[in-house]
Amino acid sequence: MSHPAPTRHADTETDKRAALKLATAAAHKADVAESTRDNAIRFAAEQGASLREIAAGTGLSHMTVKRILERSESEA
């Protein structure tokens, strides 16, 4: 039994599905990494590190660190 020859459209759909799967996995991985980073920032603050010390250690601005900590407080 012969199968129909694949079309470029089928390849495009396969490529699109693969790209979407990759994007979904990358987004999930980024969410996990951000969550881990935010938990580490909260822990450092709880241990007495200043916003600027945390910022220097993470490469973020002190205002970003402040927003992360404020967001955590509002979610609690």
Stockholm file with secondary structure:
# STOCKHOLM 1.0

chainA/1-76         MSHPAPTRHADTETDKRAALKLATAAAHKADVAESTRDNAIRFAAEQGASLREIAAGTGLSHMTVKRILERSESEA
#=GR chainA/1-76 SS CCCCCCCHHHHHHHHHHHHHHHHHHHHHHHHHHHHHHHHHHHHHHHTTCCHHHHHHHHTSCHHHHHHHHHHHHHHC
#=GC SS_cons        CCCCCCCHHHHHHHHHHHHHHHHHHHHHHHHHHHHHHHHHHHHHHHTTCCHHHHHHHHTSCHHHHHHHHHHHHHHC
//
